[in-house]
């Protein structure tokens, strides 16, 4: 399977690594023997069944799957009858008409979350009239949507992580659901985000309790798999202890060198790294490990099965949507981010179908001397003059005098800048920003991008009109320094620890605290999921009851579910540990 990326495939086995280094492949241990690998072991399992349903996500290489299994089964003397679910899809023109209203027309980035269901793609009567071949030793129906038939069978679900989907997407190796041709990468991603992922996540949620086997199919010819029962038990254990998602990294036109220098086990053969998806859960996966064999599942599986354990009181508001994200923005020796803002709750719901908006903060994990953050308007900025200046810069390609309109503030380690929706902002150069935010992550309205091209040499799309509709011109002057730069306060102390509140804006539904400690500190979840990161220090250990202690290193994001109730953090470094903790505010539940 072709892929367009500098990042390596997930290794089959958990490799021994430097225990002091950032872990690129964090895994949750299952009992030995829980995870199998290879089509051979899967074929041995399936040959014992009479009727098998192979369903799965978009991007699965069904040609490899069915070709490998049939070859192995026939070598064992098994007479196999196969049915391709794609034969029951509606005509391609009908599918294009079906999805069209959700794709935003000519908008290069935005569409609207679909209300389609997977069954809408298929000729239902033909699908429901399908019958097994009584003369075959083994019947297999396969493809995305195979479980939609009315036939009973042993259900095997094949999954592919969303970062791997995007690597295959960029290589034009896959298509959107029901289409015979690959779109260009950006329209394909838009189609994924607003249509395919919505439809298929809903179906995955329906099937999770029924799965007999789950297969991780991201490595060509080397699938790993687990029984549905062991998967569900593993998710339940995770929901009462801790989890860390598998991070992934992307270069960008403004990207920097901090992550390359800090995370030496990252692929160094890239110009920069702009983003790390530390915990952007619609796209991150979770790794299970057994006998050193790795298997990845999408994070949403944990939420579909265990949302009450994970979110506690916040589940009433957020359901199975995880509300908080952590990610890195690296501009060390890089460039400024685009001048941007995010939509209001009403706008994001009306225009894109999202349930809550992209309220952000910038926690400065590291910064060079002289680094700055752009935040809020200068006093006296006129809305019409600003819009005219943006449009003139866009049309003439002239440089915009950003400093004429937008304030700049010095940034230093452990500062927290508050960016509620409608606030004009961007990070300047030489910052390593830990972005603590509401989960929505693509709804950035860029107004000005310093006249840069993207990594492919094309103009980056701007959203001046959408930005103007959402900008809050009252977030200006003294209001910004008073209300949009957090004022830390020590709220509790112990023998060698301090609990520091870094207040967020009233529009933020999440709060931020930091624990600074020499040896240990005890925390209580109070019915909320905690998202944490060691932002200064070398390493710490998470300990809770009968759960084996888990070690985390500097800059690693991890979470403690609400159901964990209480836990202890132990400093395993030589200097003071500083740990950020973010969770949903009680009044926002």
C-alpha positions as CSV (number, residue, x, y, z in Angstrom):
1,X,0.0,0.0,0.0
2,X,1.5,3.3,-1.1
3,X,1.9,6.1,1.5
4,X,3.2,9.6,1.3
5,X,5.0,10.5,4.5
6,X,8.5,10.6,6.0
7,X,7.1,8.8,9.1
8,X,7.8,5.1,9.5
9,X,5.0,2.5,9.9
10,X,4.0,1.4,13.4
11,X,6.5,-1.3,14.3
12,X,5.1,-4.8,14.7
13,X,6.8,-5.2,18.1
14,X,7.5,-2.9,21.0
15,X,11.2,-2.1,20.6
16,X,13.5,-1.6,23.5
17,X,14.2,2.1,23.8
18,X,16.0,4.7,25.9
19,X,13.9,4.8,29.1
20,X,14.7,8.5,29.5
21,X,13.3,9.4,26.1
22,X,9.9,10.5,24.8
23,X,7.9,7.4,23.8
24,X,6.6,7.5,20.2
25,X,4.7,4.3,20.7
26,X,3.1,4.4,24.2
27,X,1.2,1.2,24.9
28,X,-1.2,-0.3,27.4
29,X,-0.2,-3.8,28.4
30,X,-2.6,-6.8,28.0
31,X,-2.1,-10.3,29.2
32,X,0.4,-12.4,27.2
33,X,-1.3,-14.2,24.3
34,X,-3.9,-11.5,23.8
35,X,-2.7,-10.2,20.4
36,X,-2.0,-12.4,17.4
37,X,-0.3,-11.4,14.1
38,X,-0.4,-12.5,10.5
39,X,-3.0,-13.6,8.1
40,X,-2.0,-17.2,8.8
41,X,-3.3,-17.2,12.4
42,X,-6.4,-15.3,11.3
43,X,-7.1,-17.9,8.6
44,X,-6.7,-20.7,11.1
45,X,-9.4,-19.0,13.3
46,X,-11.8,-18.4,10.4
47,X,-11.6,-21.9,8.9
48,X,-13.5,-23.2,11.9
49,X,-16.5,-20.9,11.1
50,X,-19.1,-21.5,8.4
51,X,-20.2,-17.9,7.8
52,X,-17.8,-14.9,8.2
53,X,-18.4,-11.2,7.9
54,X,-15.3,-9.0,7.2
55,X,-16.3,-5.4,7.8
56,X,-14.0,-2.4,8.4
57,X,-13.1,1.3,8.0
58,X,-12.4,3.4,5.0
59,X,-8.9,2.8,3.6
60,X,-8.6,-0.9,4.4
61,X,-6.8,-2.7,1.6
62,X,-9.5,-5.2,0.9
63,X,-7.6,-6.7,-2.1
64,X,-4.8,-7.7,0.3
65,X,-7.2,-8.9,3.0
66,X,-9.4,-11.2,0.8
67,X,-6.5,-12.3,-1.4
68,X,-4.3,-13.3,1.5
69,X,-7.1,-15.2,3.3
70,X,-8.5,-17.0,0.3
71,X,-5.0,-18.2,-0.7
72,X,-4.4,-19.5,2.8
73,X,-7.8,-21.1,3.2
74,X,-7.7,-22.8,-0.2
75,X,-4.3,-24.2,0.6
76,X,-6.0,-25.9,3.6
77,X,-8.5,-27.5,1.2
78,X,-11.4,-25.1,2.1
79,X,-13.9,-24.3,-0.6
80,X,-14.6,-20.6,-0.1
81,X,-17.5,-18.5,-1.5
82,X,-17.0,-14.7,-1.3
83,X,-19.3,-11.8,-1.7
84,X,-18.0,-8.2,-2.2
85,X,-20.2,-5.7,-0.4
86,X,-19.1,-3.1,-2.9
87,X,-21.2,-4.9,-5.5
88,X,-24.3,-3.5,-3.7
89,X,-23.3,0.1,-3.6
90,X,-25.6,2.6,-5.3
91,X,-24.3,4.1,-8.6
92,X,-21.4,6.4,-8.1
93,X,-23.3,9.4,-9.5
94,X,-26.0,8.8,-6.9
95,X,-23.5,8.6,-4.1
96,X,-21.9,11.9,-5.3
97,X,-25.3,13.5,-5.2
98,X,-26.0,12.1,-1.8
99,X,-22.8,13.5,-0.2
100,X,-22.6,16.7,-2.2
101,X,-24.7,18.9,0.2
102,X,-22.2,18.2,3.0
103,X,-19.0,19.0,1.2
104,X,-19.2,22.8,1.2
105,X,-19.1,23.4,-2.5
106,X,-15.9,25.2,-3.6
107,X,-14.8,25.9,0.0
108,X,-11.3,24.2,0.1
109,X,-11.5,23.4,3.8
110,X,-15.0,23.3,5.3
111,X,-18.2,21.3,4.8
112,X,-21.0,20.3,7.2
113,X,-21.2,17.2,9.4
114,X,-23.4,14.7,7.6
115,X,-26.5,13.1,8.9
116,X,-26.2,10.2,6.4
117,X,-26.0,6.6,7.6
118,X,-23.9,3.9,6.0
119,X,-27.0,2.1,4.7
120,X,-27.8,5.1,2.6
121,X,-24.9,4.2,0.3
122,X,-26.3,0.8,-0.6
123,X,-29.1,-0.8,-2.6
124,X,-30.9,-2.0,0.4
125,X,-33.3,-4.5,-1.1
126,X,-30.5,-6.3,-3.0
127,X,-28.4,-6.3,0.1
128,X,-31.2,-7.7,2.3
129,X,-31.9,-10.5,-0.3
130,X,-28.3,-11.8,-0.3
131,X,-28.1,-15.5,0.7
132,X,-25.2,-17.7,1.7
133,X,-23.8,-20.3,-0.7
134,X,-24.9,-23.6,0.8
135,X,-22.4,-25.6,-1.2
136,X,-19.3,-23.8,0.1
137,X,-17.3,-24.9,3.2
138,X,-16.9,-21.3,4.2
139,X,-18.8,-18.1,3.1
140,X,-17.2,-14.7,3.4
141,X,-18.9,-11.4,2.8
142,X,-16.3,-8.6,2.9
143,X,-15.8,-4.8,2.5
144,X,-16.8,-1.6,4.3
145,X,-20.4,-2.1,5.3
146,X,-20.5,-5.9,5.1
147,X,-22.3,-6.1,8.5
148,X,-25.3,-4.3,7.0
149,X,-26.7,-7.5,5.5
150,X,-29.4,-9.4,7.4
151,X,-27.2,-12.5,7.5
152,X,-25.6,-13.7,10.8
153,X,-21.9,-14.5,10.8
154,X,-18.6,-14.4,12.7
155,X,-17.8,-10.6,12.6
156,X,-14.2,-9.5,12.0
157,X,-13.6,-5.8,11.9
158,X,-10.6,-4.3,10.1
159,X,-9.4,-0.8,11.2
160,X,-6.8,1.7,9.9
161,X,-5.6,4.7,12.0
162,X,-6.5,8.1,10.7
163,X,-2.9,9.3,10.4
164,X,-2.2,6.3,8.2
165,X,-5.3,7.0,6.2
166,X,-3.9,10.5,5.5
167,X,-0.5,9.1,4.4
168,X,-2.4,6.8,1.9
169,X,-4.6,9.7,0.9
170,X,-1.7,11.9,0.0
171,X,-0.3,9.0,-2.1
172,X,-3.7,8.7,-3.9
173,X,-3.8,5.1,-2.8
174,X,-7.3,5.2,-1.4
175,X,-10.6,6.8,-2.3
176,X,-13.6,8.2,-0.4
177,X,-16.4,5.8,0.4
178,X,-18.3,4.6,-2.7
179,X,-16.0,6.4,-5.2
180,X,-13.8,4.8,-7.8
181,X,-11.3,7.7,-8.1
182,X,-9.0,9.4,-5.6
183,X,-9.6,13.1,-5.1
184,X,-6.7,15.4,-4.4
185,X,-5.5,15.3,-0.8
186,X,-7.3,18.4,0.6
187,X,-10.7,17.7,-0.9
188,X,-10.4,14.0,0.1
189,X,-9.6,15.0,3.7
190,X,-12.6,17.4,3.7
191,X,-14.8,14.5,2.4
192,X,-13.3,12.2,5.1
193,X,-13.9,14.7,8.0
194,X,-17.4,15.8,7.2
195,X,-18.9,12.7,5.7
196,X,-16.9,9.4,5.7
197,X,-15.6,9.5,9.2
198,X,-19.0,10.6,10.6
199,X,-20.8,7.8,8.8
200,X,-18.2,5.1,9.6
201,X,-17.7,6.1,13.2
202,X,-21.4,5.7,13.8
203,X,-21.2,2.2,12.3
204,X,-18.1,1.3,14.3
205,X,-20.0,2.4,17.4
206,X,-22.9,0.1,16.5
207,X,-20.6,-2.9,15.8
208,X,-18.2,-2.6,18.7
209,X,-20.2,-4.8,21.1
210,X,-20.7,-7.4,18.4
211,X,-17.1,-7.7,17.1
212,X,-15.7,-11.2,17.4
213,X,-12.2,-10.1,16.2
214,X,-10.7,-6.7,15.6
215,X,-7.8,-6.4,13.1
216,X,-5.2,-3.6,12.8
217,X,-4.5,-3.5,9.1
218,X,-2.1,-0.6,8.9
219,X,1.1,-2.7,8.1
220,X,1.0,-4.3,4.7
221,X,1.0,-8.1,4.9
222,X,1.4,-7.9,8.7
223,X,-1.9,-7.4,10.4
224,X,-2.3,-7.8,14.2
225,X,-5.6,-8.9,15.7
226,X,-7.4,-9.5,19.0
227,X,-10.6,-11.1,20.0
228,X,-13.5,-8.8,20.6
229,X,-13.9,-10.0,24.2
230,X,-10.3,-9.3,25.1
231,X,-10.5,-5.9,23.3
232,X,-13.6,-4.8,25.3
233,X,-12.0,-6.0,28.6
234,X,-8.8,-4.1,27.8
235,X,-10.8,-0.9,27.1
236,X,-12.7,-1.4,30.4
237,X,-9.4,-1.7,32.3
238,X,-8.0,1.3,30.6
239,X,-11.1,3.4,31.5
240,X,-10.4,2.8,35.2
241,X,-6.6,3.5,35.2
242,X,-4.9,5.8,32.6
243,X,-4.3,6.1,28.9
244,X,-1.8,7.8,26.6
245,X,-2.7,8.1,22.9
246,X,-0.2,7.4,20.1
247,X,1.1,10.9,19.1
248,X,1.9,11.7,15.5
249,X,3.9,14.5,13.9
250,X,3.6,16.7,10.9
251,X,5.9,19.3,9.2
252,X,4.5,22.6,8.1
253,X,5.5,25.8,6.4
254,X,6.1,27.7,9.7
255,X,7.4,24.6,11.6
256,X,10.4,24.6,13.9
257,X,13.2,22.6,15.3
258,X,12.4,22.1,18.9
259,X,10.7,18.7,18.5
260,X,13.4,17.4,16.2
261,X,16.0,18.4,18.8
262,X,14.1,17.2,21.9
263,X,12.6,14.0,20.5
264,X,15.7,12.4,19.0
265,X,13.9,9.1,18.2
266,X,11.7,11.1,15.7
267,X,12.6,10.8,12.0
268,X,15.2,13.5,11.5
269,X,14.9,13.5,7.7
270,X,12.3,16.3,7.5
271,X,12.8,20.1,7.3
272,X,10.9,20.7,10.5
273,X,8.0,19.7,12.7
274,X,5.1,22.1,13.0
275,X,2.6,20.0,14.9
276,X,2.4,17.1,17.3
277,X,-1.0,15.5,17.7
278,X,-0.5,14.8,21.4
279,X,-4.1,14.2,22.1
280,X,-6.4,15.2,19.3
281,X,-8.7,12.3,19.9
282,X,-10.7,12.3,16.7
283,X,-7.5,11.4,14.9
284,X,-5.3,9.7,17.5
285,X,-5.2,6.0,18.3
286,X,-4.6,3.8,21.3
287,X,-1.9,1.1,21.3
288,X,-2.3,-2.2,23.1
289,X,0.7,-4.5,23.7
290,X,0.9,-8.2,24.4
291,X,4.1,-10.3,24.2
292,X,5.7,-7.1,22.8
293,X,3.3,-7.2,19.8
294,X,1.5,-3.9,19.1
295,X,-2.1,-3.4,18.0
296,X,-3.7,0.0,17.4
297,X,-7.4,0.9,17.8
298,X,-9.1,4.3,17.3
299,X,-9.6,6.3,20.5
300,X,-13.3,6.7,19.8
301,X,-13.7,3.0,20.7
302,X,-12.8,3.8,24.2
303,X,-15.3,6.5,24.3
304,X,-18.1,4.5,22.7
305,X,-17.8,1.7,25.3
306,X,-16.6,3.6,28.4
307,X,-17.7,7.2,28.1
308,X,-19.1,7.3,31.7
309,X,-15.9,6.0,33.2
310,X,-13.8,8.4,31.1
311,X,-15.7,11.6,31.5
312,X,-17.6,11.2,34.7
313,X,-19.9,14.1,35.3
314,X,-19.0,15.8,32.0
315,X,-20.6,12.9,30.0
316,X,-24.0,14.6,30.3
317,X,-22.7,17.4,28.1
318,X,-20.2,15.7,25.9
319,X,-21.5,12.2,25.5
320,X,-18.9,10.1,23.6
321,X,-17.0,13.2,22.3
322,X,-13.8,13.7,24.3
323,X,-13.8,17.5,25.1
324,X,-10.1,18.5,25.6
325,X,-7.1,18.3,23.2
326,X,-3.4,18.8,23.7
327,X,-1.1,19.5,20.8
328,X,2.3,21.1,20.1
329,X,2.9,24.1,17.8
330,X,6.7,24.4,17.2
331,X,8.0,27.7,15.8
332,X,11.6,27.4,17.1
333,X,13.8,28.7,14.3
334,X,10.6,28.6,12.3
335,X,8.0,31.2,11.3
336,X,4.9,33.0,12.7
337,X,1.6,31.1,12.6
338,X,-1.1,32.7,10.4
339,X,-3.1,35.5,11.9
340,X,-6.3,33.7,12.8
341,X,-9.4,33.4,14.9
342,X,-12.0,30.7,15.7
343,X,-15.8,30.6,15.3
344,X,-18.5,31.3,17.9
345,X,-20.5,28.4,19.3
346,X,-23.5,29.5,17.2
347,X,-21.5,29.8,14.0
348,X,-19.7,26.5,14.3
349,X,-23.0,24.7,14.9
350,X,-24.9,26.5,12.2
351,X,-22.2,26.4,9.5
352,X,-20.4,23.1,10.2
353,X,-22.7,21.0,12.5
354,X,-20.2,20.9,15.3
355,X,-21.5,20.6,18.9
356,X,-19.0,23.0,20.6
357,X,-16.4,25.4,19.4
358,X,-12.6,25.8,19.2
359,X,-11.8,27.8,22.3
360,X,-8.0,27.6,22.9
361,X,-5.1,28.5,25.1
362,X,-1.4,28.7,24.5
363,X,0.7,27.2,27.3
364,X,4.4,28.2,26.6
365,X,6.3,25.0,27.2
366,X,9.5,26.7,26.0
367,X,10.6,29.9,24.4
368,X,13.7,31.7,23.3
369,X,14.6,35.2,24.5
370,X,12.5,37.7,22.7
371,X,9.7,35.3,21.7
372,X,6.2,36.8,21.4
373,X,2.6,36.0,21.0
374,X,0.1,38.0,18.9
375,X,-3.1,38.4,20.9
376,X,-6.1,40.8,20.6
377,X,-6.5,44.1,18.8
378,X,-4.8,47.3,19.5
379,X,-7.0,50.1,20.9
380,X,-8.9,52.0,18.3
381,X,-8.7,49.4,15.5
382,X,-11.6,49.9,13.1
383,X,-13.3,46.8,11.8
384,X,-13.9,48.1,8.3
385,X,-10.3,49.4,8.0
386,X,-8.9,46.0,9.2
387,X,-11.0,44.1,6.7
388,X,-10.0,46.4,3.9
389,X,-6.3,46.0,4.8
390,X,-6.7,42.2,4.8
391,X,-8.4,42.2,1.4
392,X,-5.9,44.6,-0.1
393,X,-3.0,42.4,1.1
394,X,-4.7,39.3,-0.4
395,X,-5.4,40.9,-3.7
396,X,-2.1,42.7,-4.2
397,X,0.2,40.2,-2.3
398,X,1.6,43.2,-0.4
399,X,2.8,42.7,3.2
400,X,0.2,43.5,5.9
401,X,1.4,45.7,8.8
402,X,0.2,43.3,11.4
403,X,1.6,45.3,14.3
404,X,-0.7,48.2,13.2
405,X,-3.7,46.2,14.2
406,X,-2.7,43.3,16.5
407,X,-1.0,43.5,19.9
408,X,2.2,41.5,20.7
409,X,3.1,40.2,24.1
410,X,6.4,38.7,25.3
411,X,6.2,35.0,25.9
412,X,8.2,33.0,28.4
413,X,8.1,29.5,29.8
414,X,4.9,28.6,31.7
415,X,2.9,31.6,30.5
416,X,-0.7,30.8,29.6
417,X,-2.4,32.9,26.9
418,X,-6.2,32.7,26.7
419,X,-7.8,32.6,23.3
420,X,-11.6,32.4,23.5
421,X,-13.5,32.3,20.2
422,X,-13.3,35.5,18.1
423,X,-9.9,36.5,19.5
424,X,-7.4,37.5,16.8
425,X,-4.1,35.7,17.6
426,X,-1.1,33.7,16.5
427,X,2.2,32.4,17.9
428,X,5.3,34.2,16.9
429,X,8.6,32.5,16.2
430,X,10.7,30.7,18.8
431,X,7.9,29.3,20.9
432,X,7.0,25.8,21.7
433,X,3.3,26.1,22.4
434,X,1.4,23.4,24.2
435,X,-2.1,24.2,22.9
436,X,-4.7,23.3,25.5
437,X,-8.0,23.5,23.8
438,X,-11.5,22.3,23.2
439,X,-11.3,19.3,20.9
440,X,-12.4,20.8,17.5
441,X,-9.2,21.4,15.6
442,X,-9.7,22.3,11.9
443,X,-11.9,25.4,12.4
444,X,-9.2,28.1,12.1
445,X,-10.1,31.1,10.0
446,X,-6.8,32.4,8.6
447,X,-6.8,36.1,7.7
448,X,-3.2,36.7,6.8
449,X,-0.3,34.2,6.3
450,X,2.7,36.5,5.8
451,X,2.4,35.9,2.0
452,X,3.8,32.3,2.3
453,X,3.1,29.3,0.1
454,X,2.3,25.8,1.6
455,X,4.7,22.9,1.6
456,X,3.8,22.0,-2.0
457,X,4.4,25.6,-3.2
458,X,0.7,26.5,-3.4
459,X,-1.1,29.5,-1.8
460,X,-2.5,28.7,1.6
461,X,-6.3,29.3,1.6
462,X,-7.5,32.2,3.7
463,X,-10.9,32.8,5.2
464,X,-11.1,36.5,5.6
465,X,-14.9,36.7,5.3
466,X,-15.6,34.0,7.9
467,X,-13.0,35.6,10.2
468,X,-14.6,39.0,10.0
469,X,-18.0,37.4,10.8
470,X,-16.5,36.0,14.0
471,X,-13.9,38.5,15.2
472,X,-14.6,40.1,18.5
473,X,-13.2,43.7,18.2
474,X,-13.9,44.3,21.9
475,X,-11.0,42.0,22.8
476,X,-8.6,44.9,22.5
477,X,-6.2,47.2,24.4
478,X,-6.1,46.8,28.1
479,X,-8.9,44.1,28.1
480,X,-6.4,41.7,26.6
481,X,-3.6,42.1,29.2
482,X,-6.2,42.0,32.0
483,X,-8.3,39.1,30.8
484,X,-6.5,37.1,28.2
485,X,-3.2,36.5,30.0
486,X,-3.7,34.0,32.8
487,X,-2.7,35.3,36.3
488,X,-1.3,32.2,38.2
489,X,-2.2,31.9,41.9
490,X,-1.0,29.4,44.5
491,X,-4.2,27.8,45.9
492,X,-2.9,25.0,48.1
493,X,0.5,23.9,49.4
494,X,2.0,20.8,51.1
495,X,5.4,19.9,52.6
496,X,7.1,20.1,49.2
497,X,4.4,20.8,46.7
498,X,2.3,23.6,45.4
499,X,-1.0,23.6,43.6
500,X,-1.2,26.6,41.2
501,X,-4.3,27.8,39.4
502,X,-3.9,29.2,36.0
503,X,-7.4,30.6,35.4
504,X,-8.9,30.3,32.0
505,X,-11.5,32.7,30.5
506,X,-15.2,32.4,31.5
507,X,-15.9,31.3,27.9
508,X,-13.5,28.3,28.3
509,X,-15.3,25.2,29.6
510,X,-12.1,23.7,30.9
511,X,-9.7,24.8,33.6
512,X,-5.9,24.5,34.0
513,X,-3.8,23.9,37.1
514,X,-0.2,23.1,37.7
515,X,1.4,21.0,40.4
516,X,5.0,21.8,41.3
517,X,6.5,19.1,43.6
518,X,9.8,17.7,44.8
519,X,8.7,14.1,45.7
520,X,5.0,13.1,45.5
521,X,1.6,14.7,45.2
522,X,-1.8,13.1,45.6
523,X,-4.7,14.0,43.3
524,X,-8.4,13.3,43.2
525,X,-10.4,13.4,40.0
526,X,-13.6,14.7,41.6
527,X,-15.6,13.0,38.9
528,X,-13.7,14.6,36.0
529,X,-11.1,13.2,33.5
530,X,-7.7,14.7,34.0
531,X,-5.4,15.4,31.0
532,X,-1.8,15.9,32.1
533,X,1.7,16.7,30.9
534,X,5.0,16.9,32.6
535,X,6.0,20.4,31.5
536,X,9.3,20.6,33.5
537,X,11.4,17.9,35.0
538,X,12.6,14.5,33.7
539,X,10.1,11.8,34.5
540,X,7.3,10.9,36.9
541,X,5.5,7.8,37.9
542,X,1.7,7.4,38.1
543,X,0.6,5.1,40.9
544,X,-2.9,4.0,41.8
545,X,-4.0,1.1,43.9
546,X,-3.4,-2.3,42.3
547,X,-2.5,-0.7,38.9
548,X,1.2,-1.3,38.0
549,X,3.1,2.0,38.2
550,X,3.3,3.8,34.9
551,X,6.3,6.1,33.9
552,X,5.9,9.3,31.9
553,X,8.6,11.6,30.6
554,X,9.0,15.3,29.9
555,X,6.4,16.5,27.3
556,X,4.4,13.3,27.2
557,X,0.6,13.8,27.4
558,X,-1.4,11.3,29.4
559,X,-4.9,11.1,30.9
560,X,-6.5,9.8,34.1
561,X,-10.2,8.9,33.7
562,X,-12.8,10.1,36.1
563,X,-13.4,6.5,37.3
564,X,-9.8,6.3,38.6
565,X,-11.0,8.6,41.4
566,X,-7.5,9.1,43.0
567,X,-3.9,8.7,42.1
568,X,-0.4,9.7,43.1
569,X,2.3,11.3,41.0
570,X,5.9,10.5,42.0
571,X,8.8,12.6,40.8
572,X,11.4,10.3,39.2
573,X,13.8,13.1,38.1
574,X,16.6,15.0,39.8
575,X,14.9,18.3,39.9
576,X,11.4,19.7,40.7
577,X,8.6,18.3,38.6
578,X,5.9,20.6,37.1
579,X,2.8,18.9,35.8
580,X,-0.1,20.6,34.0
581,X,-3.6,19.2,34.7
582,X,-6.6,20.2,32.7
583,X,-10.3,19.2,33.1
584,X,-13.8,20.3,32.5
585,X,-15.1,23.0,34.8
586,X,-17.9,21.8,37.1
587,X,-20.3,24.4,35.9
588,X,-19.7,23.3,32.3
589,X,-20.9,19.7,32.9
